[in-house]
Amino acid sequence: MQNVPQNNFVLNGPILSSFLKIAIPSMIGFMSISSAAVVDGIFVGNYLGSQSLAAINLLMPMLTFVFGIAFMFAVGGSVRAGKYIGEPNLTAASSIFSKTLISCFFIGIIIVVASLLFDTVIYQAMGATPELYPLMAQYFLAYVPFLIVELVVIGLYYFIRLDGFANLAAVGLTIGALMNVILDYIFIVKLDMGLTGAGLATGLSQILSLLILIIYFTKKDRKLTLIVRPKNWFEILQSAYNGLSEFINEVSGGVVAFLLNWIIITSMGVGGVAAITIINYLIMMGMMMNFSVSEAAQVFVSQNFGANNQQRIVRFMLVSFMACLLISAVFLALLLGFTDPIIQVFLDDNSEQAAVLAYDFVWILWPIFIFNGISITISAYLTAIHHAKASAVVALSRSLILPCGLLAIFYYFVTSFSFLWALPVAEIITFLVAVYLFVRFHPNKIMSDKNLVSGGY
């Protein structure tokens, strides 16, 4: 067991300034990622057309499944390491750090090999029509080999941020995102490489992110070290279970996207899929901002949970909720105030149907942004205090059970595209469930019996 330096601002620093020291770099990093994805959509929609935009969107459910696995290991491992840092036990924290990175690497290899062998099966399973297979293959086969790097980047990012190097983590993501934009322009516009260029741009940018993130290992004041042969591999399964809600969030999002794509492509055609793709980009940007807040909260809650700092957890959660409300207000003002200009950025002059549908979709789905930030942050809090089941309840409610169930009901009973009201309704119900669980597992209640709540370790 090792002592944690007294300058650990997570445990000892002022509440607001400490929170911002993690949250602002996280926002910059996550907004860079979401902005790069949006720019991808802009390039594809304007230079390659709405069919290409739809082809990429149809691949998203499969890719979210892959990212869900990475987030499950990375988030579960990092909150466990945060508890060890707070106790303090840096040896145990380094061990789970090492096991998480090794797991991400080998999982990436398995996924890449399986994807390359069964790519056509994947296109079919995603509900694509045969004429979209060639477009999907252009992007997918160019991008898939880089998934190994991307999964390792996800793992590194969470632990680097946990260790207090949030600026380095944000720089790694931001520069990678900027490189993605530059390569999109070169490959799609200048070299006319189509969706193959878009896939290569995304993949190559991940290599640059990795090269920046590994600078972490040169830092003399880092708390985590890489152990080549860590022991007790069963622990990685325990930590992954605690990160189950992150897996649910990602995978369920893919399931909902698959269901939504199927409903829309059968009732509205490719133009409808292109329209919902634009809305997905906008929703993703808002959610990324909220995720940056929730994951900053995880850093503070997990370490202070290990150190038994009950009041600091309460204060950090209050700041997190206020940040989510501020983000929602700003994002809604921009979205509802500039709906038409935002939509037109994604489409060329020949996509009038998609533009009209996207406008209608925005004015149905906007309430999502009011409620999802608080729900996401509460789910992250429950993960940080090692209450995986409660966190999974929020995640399942928000991203699978309620959206899918209500979509099916609304699609059957509601005419036209008004069935999309199912998604805001699902978000409101989830918000109520999340608030109930936060009250039930409030920091003032859970700290008295921490060992029981954390699963006995």
C-alpha positions as CSV (number, residue, x, y, z in Angstrom):
1,M,0.0,0.0,0.0
2,Q,1.2,3.5,-0.9
3,N,0.4,6.9,0.3
4,V,-1.3,9.4,-2.1
5,P,0.5,12.8,-2.3
6,Q,-1.2,15.5,-0.3
7,N,-1.5,17.7,-3.5
8,N,-4.3,15.5,-4.9
9,F,-6.8,18.2,-5.7
10,V,-9.5,15.6,-6.2
11,L,-9.4,14.9,-2.4
12,N,-8.2,18.2,-1.0
13,G,-8.8,21.0,-3.5
14,P,-11.6,23.7,-3.7
15,I,-14.8,22.2,-5.0
16,L,-15.7,24.4,-8.0
17,S,-12.1,25.0,-9.3
18,S,-11.2,21.4,-8.9
19,F,-14.3,20.3,-10.7
20,L,-13.6,22.7,-13.6
21,K,-10.0,21.5,-13.8
22,I,-11.4,18.1,-14.9
23,A,-14.7,19.0,-16.5
24,I,-13.5,21.7,-18.9
25,P,-10.8,19.6,-20.5
26,S,-13.3,16.8,-20.7
27,M,-15.8,19.0,-22.4
28,I,-13.1,20.2,-24.9
29,G,-12.1,16.6,-25.6
30,F,-15.6,15.2,-26.0
31,M,-16.8,18.2,-28.0
32,S,-13.8,17.7,-30.3
33,I,-14.8,14.1,-30.9
34,S,-18.4,14.9,-31.5
35,S,-17.5,17.9,-33.7
36,A,-15.2,15.7,-35.8
37,A,-18.1,13.2,-36.2
38,V,-20.4,16.1,-37.2
39,V,-17.8,17.4,-39.7
40,D,-17.6,13.8,-41.1
41,G,-21.3,14.1,-41.7
42,I,-21.0,17.5,-43.3
43,F,-18.3,16.3,-45.7
44,V,-20.2,13.1,-46.5
45,G,-23.6,14.7,-46.9
46,N,-22.3,17.6,-49.0
47,Y,-19.7,15.8,-51.2
48,L,-21.0,12.2,-51.3
49,G,-24.8,12.6,-50.9
50,S,-27.6,11.4,-48.6
51,Q,-27.1,7.8,-49.6
52,S,-23.6,7.8,-48.3
53,L,-24.8,9.5,-45.1
54,A,-27.4,6.8,-44.6
55,A,-24.8,4.1,-45.2
56,I,-22.6,5.3,-42.4
57,N,-25.5,5.6,-40.1
58,L,-26.6,2.0,-40.7
59,L,-23.1,0.9,-39.4
60,M,-23.5,2.8,-36.1
61,P,-25.3,0.1,-34.2
62,M,-22.4,-2.4,-34.7
63,L,-19.8,0.2,-33.9
64,T,-21.6,1.3,-30.7
65,F,-21.5,-2.3,-29.6
66,V,-17.8,-2.3,-30.0
67,F,-17.4,1.0,-28.2
68,G,-19.7,-0.3,-25.5
69,I,-17.3,-3.1,-24.6
70,A,-14.4,-0.6,-24.4
71,F,-16.4,1.8,-22.2
72,M,-17.5,-1.0,-19.9
73,F,-13.9,-2.0,-19.2
74,A,-12.5,1.5,-19.2
75,V,-15.1,3.1,-16.9
76,G,-15.4,0.1,-14.7
77,G,-11.7,-0.1,-14.3
78,S,-11.1,3.6,-13.8
79,V,-13.7,4.0,-11.0
80,R,-12.2,0.9,-9.3
81,A,-8.8,2.5,-9.6
82,G,-10.2,5.7,-8.3
83,K,-11.4,4.0,-5.2
84,Y,-8.0,2.4,-4.7
85,I,-6.3,5.9,-5.1
86,G,-8.6,7.3,-2.4
87,E,-8.0,4.5,0.1
88,P,-4.9,4.8,-0.8
89,N,-3.5,1.8,-2.6
90,L,-1.6,2.8,-5.8
91,T,-0.3,-0.8,-6.4
92,A,-3.9,-2.1,-6.8
93,A,-4.8,1.0,-8.9
94,S,-1.9,0.3,-11.2
95,S,-2.8,-3.3,-11.5
96,I,-6.4,-2.7,-12.7
97,F,-5.0,0.0,-15.0
98,S,-2.7,-2.5,-16.7
99,K,-5.3,-5.2,-16.9
100,T,-7.8,-2.8,-18.5
101,L,-5.4,-1.7,-21.2
102,I,-4.3,-5.3,-22.0
103,S,-8.0,-6.3,-22.2
104,C,-8.8,-3.5,-24.6
105,F,-5.9,-4.5,-26.9
106,F,-6.8,-8.1,-27.2
107,I,-10.6,-7.5,-27.5
108,G,-9.8,-5.1,-30.3
109,I,-7.8,-7.8,-32.2
110,I,-10.7,-10.3,-31.9
111,I,-13.3,-7.7,-33.1
112,V,-11.2,-6.6,-36.1
113,V,-10.6,-10.2,-37.3
114,A,-14.3,-11.1,-36.9
115,S,-15.4,-7.9,-38.6
116,L,-13.2,-8.5,-41.6
117,L,-14.3,-12.1,-42.0
118,F,-18.0,-11.4,-41.7
119,D,-18.5,-7.9,-43.0
120,T,-21.3,-8.7,-45.4
121,V,-23.2,-10.5,-42.7
122,I,-22.9,-7.3,-40.6
123,Y,-24.3,-5.1,-43.4
124,Q,-27.3,-7.5,-43.7
125,A,-27.8,-7.7,-40.0
126,M,-27.9,-3.9,-39.8
127,G,-31.0,-3.9,-42.0
128,A,-29.3,-2.3,-45.0
129,T,-30.7,-2.8,-48.5
130,P,-28.3,-4.6,-51.0
131,E,-27.7,-1.4,-53.0
132,L,-26.1,0.2,-49.8
133,Y,-23.6,-2.7,-49.2
134,P,-20.9,-1.3,-51.5
135,L,-21.1,2.1,-49.8
136,M,-21.0,0.5,-46.4
137,A,-18.0,-1.7,-47.3
138,Q,-16.0,1.4,-48.5
139,Y,-16.2,3.0,-45.1
140,F,-16.2,-0.1,-42.9
141,L,-13.3,-2.0,-44.4
142,A,-11.1,1.1,-44.4
143,Y,-11.9,2.0,-40.7
144,V,-12.2,-1.4,-39.0
145,P,-8.5,-2.2,-38.7
146,F,-8.0,0.9,-36.6
147,L,-10.4,-0.3,-33.9
148,I,-7.6,-1.9,-32.0
149,V,-6.0,1.5,-31.6
150,E,-9.3,3.2,-30.8
151,L,-10.1,0.8,-28.0
152,V,-6.7,1.4,-26.3
153,V,-7.2,5.1,-26.7
154,I,-10.5,4.9,-24.8
155,G,-8.9,2.9,-22.0
156,L,-5.9,5.3,-21.7
157,Y,-8.1,8.4,-21.8
158,Y,-10.2,7.4,-18.7
159,F,-7.2,6.5,-16.6
160,I,-5.1,9.5,-17.6
161,R,-8.0,11.8,-16.7
162,L,-8.5,9.9,-13.4
163,D,-4.8,10.6,-12.5
164,G,-5.4,14.3,-12.8
165,F,-3.9,14.8,-16.3
166,A,-7.1,15.9,-17.8
167,N,-5.4,18.5,-20.0
168,L,-3.2,15.8,-21.6
169,A,-6.3,13.6,-22.2
170,A,-8.2,16.5,-23.8
171,V,-5.3,17.4,-26.0
172,G,-5.0,13.8,-27.2
173,L,-8.6,13.7,-28.2
174,T,-8.7,17.2,-29.6
175,I,-5.7,16.9,-31.9
176,G,-6.9,13.6,-33.1
177,A,-10.3,15.1,-33.9
178,L,-8.7,18.0,-35.8
179,M,-6.6,15.6,-37.8
180,N,-9.8,13.7,-38.7
181,V,-11.2,16.9,-40.1
182,I,-8.1,17.7,-42.1
183,L,-7.8,14.2,-43.5
184,D,-11.6,14.3,-44.4
185,Y,-10.9,17.3,-46.5
186,I,-7.8,15.8,-48.1
187,F,-9.2,12.3,-48.8
188,I,-12.9,13.2,-49.6
189,V,-12.6,16.6,-51.3
190,K,-9.1,16.7,-52.8
191,L,-8.4,13.0,-53.6
192,D,-12.0,12.0,-54.2
193,M,-11.6,8.8,-52.2
194,G,-15.3,8.6,-51.2
195,L,-16.3,6.7,-48.1
196,T,-13.0,4.9,-48.1
197,G,-11.4,8.3,-47.4
198,A,-13.8,9.0,-44.6
199,G,-13.0,5.7,-43.0
200,L,-9.2,6.2,-43.3
201,A,-9.5,9.7,-41.9
202,T,-11.2,8.5,-38.8
203,G,-8.8,5.6,-38.3
204,L,-5.6,7.5,-38.9
205,S,-6.6,10.2,-36.5
206,Q,-6.8,7.6,-33.7
207,I,-3.2,6.8,-34.2
208,L,-2.3,10.4,-33.6
209,S,-4.4,10.5,-30.4
210,L,-2.6,7.4,-29.1
211,L,0.8,8.9,-29.8
212,I,-0.1,12.0,-27.7
213,L,-1.7,10.0,-24.9
214,I,1.3,7.8,-24.3
215,I,3.2,10.9,-23.2
216,Y,1.5,10.1,-19.9
217,F,4.1,7.4,-19.3
218,T,6.9,10.1,-19.3
219,K,5.2,12.0,-16.4
220,K,7.2,11.7,-13.2
221,D,4.3,12.6,-10.9
222,R,1.8,10.1,-12.3
223,K,0.3,7.7,-9.8
224,L,-0.3,4.7,-12.2
225,T,2.3,2.5,-13.6
226,L,2.1,-0.2,-16.3
227,I,2.5,-3.7,-14.9
228,V,3.5,-6.2,-17.7
229,R,2.2,-9.3,-15.9
230,P,-0.5,-8.3,-13.5
231,K,-2.2,-10.9,-11.3
232,N,-5.8,-11.6,-10.2
233,W,-7.4,-11.4,-13.6
234,F,-10.8,-12.1,-12.1
235,E,-10.8,-8.5,-10.9
236,I,-11.1,-7.3,-14.5
237,L,-14.5,-9.1,-14.7
238,Q,-15.6,-7.5,-11.5
239,S,-14.6,-4.0,-12.7
240,A,-16.2,-4.6,-16.1
241,Y,-19.5,-5.6,-14.3
242,N,-19.4,-2.3,-12.5
243,G,-19.0,-0.6,-15.9
244,L,-22.1,-2.5,-17.2
245,S,-24.2,0.7,-17.4
246,E,-21.7,2.2,-19.9
247,F,-21.9,-0.9,-22.0
248,I,-25.7,-0.7,-21.8
249,N,-25.7,3.0,-22.8
250,E,-23.6,2.3,-25.9
251,V,-25.1,-1.0,-27.0
252,S,-28.7,0.0,-26.3
253,G,-28.1,3.2,-28.3
254,G,-27.1,0.9,-31.2
255,V,-30.3,-1.2,-30.7
256,V,-32.5,1.9,-30.6
257,A,-30.7,3.2,-33.7
258,F,-31.2,-0.1,-35.5
259,L,-34.9,-0.1,-34.6
260,L,-35.3,3.5,-35.6
261,N,-33.4,3.0,-38.9
262,W,-35.6,0.0,-39.7
263,I,-38.9,1.9,-39.0
264,I,-37.8,5.0,-40.9
265,I,-36.3,3.2,-44.0
266,T,-39.4,1.2,-44.4
267,S,-41.8,4.1,-44.0
268,M,-39.8,7.1,-45.3
269,G,-37.0,5.7,-47.4
270,V,-33.3,6.7,-47.5
271,G,-34.2,10.4,-47.2
272,G,-35.7,9.6,-43.8
273,V,-32.5,7.8,-42.7
274,A,-30.4,10.8,-43.8
275,A,-32.7,13.1,-41.8
276,I,-32.5,11.1,-38.6
277,T,-28.7,10.9,-39.1
278,I,-28.5,14.7,-38.9
279,I,-30.6,14.7,-35.7
280,N,-28.4,11.9,-34.3
281,Y,-25.3,14.1,-34.8
282,L,-27.0,17.0,-33.0
283,I,-28.1,14.7,-30.1
284,M,-24.6,13.3,-29.9
285,M,-23.1,16.7,-29.5
286,G,-25.5,17.6,-26.6
287,M,-24.9,14.2,-25.0
288,M,-21.2,14.5,-25.3
289,M,-21.3,17.7,-23.2
290,N,-23.3,15.9,-20.6
291,F,-21.1,12.9,-20.6
292,S,-18.1,15.1,-20.0
293,V,-19.8,16.4,-16.9
294,S,-20.9,13.0,-15.7
295,E,-17.4,11.5,-16.2
296,A,-15.8,14.4,-14.4
297,A,-18.1,13.6,-11.5
298,Q,-17.0,10.0,-11.6
299,V,-13.4,11.0,-11.0
300,F,-14.3,13.0,-7.9
301,V,-16.9,10.6,-6.5
302,S,-14.9,7.4,-6.9
303,Q,-11.8,8.8,-5.2
304,N,-13.7,10.5,-2.4
305,F,-15.8,7.4,-2.0
306,G,-12.6,5.5,-1.3
307,A,-11.4,8.2,1.1
308,N,-14.8,8.4,2.9
309,N,-15.2,12.1,2.0
310,Q,-19.0,12.2,2.2
311,Q,-19.6,15.9,2.1
312,R,-17.2,16.4,-0.9
313,I,-19.3,13.9,-2.9
314,V,-22.5,15.8,-2.1
315,R,-20.9,19.1,-3.2
316,F,-19.4,17.7,-6.4
317,M,-22.8,16.2,-7.4
318,L,-24.5,19.5,-6.8
319,V,-22.0,21.2,-9.1
320,S,-22.4,18.5,-11.7
321,F,-26.2,18.9,-11.7
322,M,-25.9,22.7,-12.1
323,A,-23.5,22.2,-15.0
324,C,-25.9,19.8,-16.8
325,L,-28.8,22.4,-16.5
326,L,-26.6,25.1,-17.9
327,I,-25.5,23.0,-20.8
328,S,-29.1,22.1,-21.6
329,A,-30.1,25.7,-21.6
330,V,-27.3,26.8,-23.9
331,F,-27.7,23.9,-26.3
332,L,-31.5,24.3,-26.6
333,A,-31.2,28.0,-27.3
334,L,-28.8,27.3,-30.2
335,L,-30.8,24.3,-31.5
336,L,-34.2,25.9,-31.5
337,G,-33.0,29.3,-32.5
338,F,-31.0,28.2,-35.5
339,T,-32.7,25.1,-36.7
340,D,-32.7,25.7,-40.4
341,P,-29.1,26.9,-40.7
342,I,-27.8,24.0,-38.7
343,I,-29.7,21.4,-40.9
344,Q,-28.6,23.0,-44.1
345,V,-25.0,22.7,-43.2
346,F,-25.3,18.9,-43.6
347,L,-27.0,18.7,-46.9
348,D,-26.6,19.7,-50.6
349,D,-29.3,21.4,-52.6
350,N,-30.6,18.0,-53.9
351,S,-31.7,16.8,-50.4
352,E,-34.8,18.8,-49.9
353,Q,-36.8,15.9,-48.5
354,A,-34.2,15.1,-45.9
355,A,-34.0,18.7,-44.9
356,V,-37.8,19.0,-44.3
357,L,-37.9,15.8,-42.3
358,A,-34.9,16.8,-40.2
359,Y,-36.6,20.1,-39.3
360,D,-39.8,18.2,-38.2
361,F,-37.7,15.7,-36.2
362,V,-35.9,18.5,-34.3
363,W,-39.2,20.0,-33.1
364,I,-40.3,16.6,-31.7
365,L,-37.0,15.5,-30.1
366,W,-35.8,18.7,-28.4
367,P,-37.2,17.8,-24.9
368,I,-34.6,15.0,-24.7
369,F,-31.9,17.6,-24.0
370,I,-33.7,18.9,-20.9
371,F,-33.6,15.6,-19.0
372,N,-30.8,13.4,-20.3
373,G,-27.9,15.3,-18.6
374,I,-29.2,14.7,-15.1
375,S,-30.0,11.0,-15.8
376,I,-26.6,10.4,-17.3
377,T,-24.9,12.0,-14.4
378,I,-26.8,10.0,-11.8
379,S,-26.0,6.8,-13.7
380,A,-22.3,7.8,-13.6
381,Y,-22.6,8.5,-9.8
382,L,-24.1,5.1,-9.1
383,T,-21.2,3.5,-11.1
384,A,-18.7,5.5,-9.1
385,I,-20.1,4.3,-5.8
386,H,-19.9,0.7,-7.2
387,H,-23.7,0.3,-7.3
388,A,-23.7,-1.4,-10.7
389,K,-27.3,-2.7,-10.6
390,A,-28.9,0.7,-9.9
391,S,-26.7,2.3,-12.5
392,A,-27.8,-0.4,-15.0
393,V,-31.4,0.3,-14.2
394,V,-31.0,3.9,-15.3
395,A,-29.0,3.0,-18.4
396,L,-31.5,0.3,-19.4
397,S,-34.5,2.6,-18.9
398,R,-32.9,5.5,-20.8
399,S,-31.4,3.7,-23.7
400,L,-33.2,0.4,-24.3
401,I,-36.4,-0.7,-22.5
402,L,-38.3,2.6,-22.6
403,P,-37.2,3.8,-26.0
404,C,-37.7,0.5,-27.8
405,G,-41.0,-0.3,-26.0
406,L,-42.5,3.2,-26.5
407,L,-41.3,3.3,-30.2
408,A,-43.1,0.1,-30.9
409,I,-46.3,1.3,-29.2
410,F,-46.2,4.8,-30.7
411,Y,-45.4,3.5,-34.2
412,Y,-48.4,1.2,-34.1
413,F,-50.9,3.8,-32.7
414,V,-49.6,7.2,-33.8
415,T,-49.7,8.4,-37.4
416,S,-46.8,9.7,-39.5
417,F,-43.5,10.5,-37.9
418,S,-45.1,11.6,-34.6
419,F,-44.1,8.2,-33.3
420,L,-40.8,9.9,-32.5
421,W,-42.5,11.4,-29.4
422,A,-41.7,8.0,-27.8
423,L,-38.1,9.1,-27.3
424,P,-38.7,12.3,-25.3
425,V,-41.3,10.5,-23.2
426,A,-38.8,7.7,-22.5
427,E,-36.3,10.3,-21.4
428,I,-38.8,12.0,-19.0
429,I,-39.7,8.6,-17.3
430,T,-36.0,7.7,-17.0
431,F,-35.3,11.1,-15.4
432,L,-37.9,10.3,-12.7
433,V,-36.4,6.8,-12.1
434,A,-32.9,8.3,-11.9
435,V,-33.9,11.0,-9.3
436,Y,-35.6,8.3,-7.2
437,L,-32.4,6.2,-7.2
438,F,-30.2,9.1,-6.4
439,V,-32.4,9.9,-3.4
440,R,-32.3,6.2,-2.4
441,F,-28.5,6.0,-2.7
442,H,-27.7,9.5,-1.6
443,P,-24.1,10.0,-0.3
444,N,-25.5,10.7,3.2
445,K,-27.0,7.2,3.2
446,I,-24.5,5.0,1.4
447,M,-21.3,6.0,3.2
448,S,-22.4,4.4,6.5
449,D,-22.3,0.9,4.9
450,K,-19.8,1.4,2.1
451,N,-18.5,-2.2,2.0
452,L,-22.0,-3.6,1.3
453,V,-22.7,-1.0,-1.4
454,S,-19.3,-1.6,-3.1
455,G,-19.9,-5.3,-3.4
456,G,-17.7,-6.4,-0.5
457,Y,-14.2,-5.6,-1.8
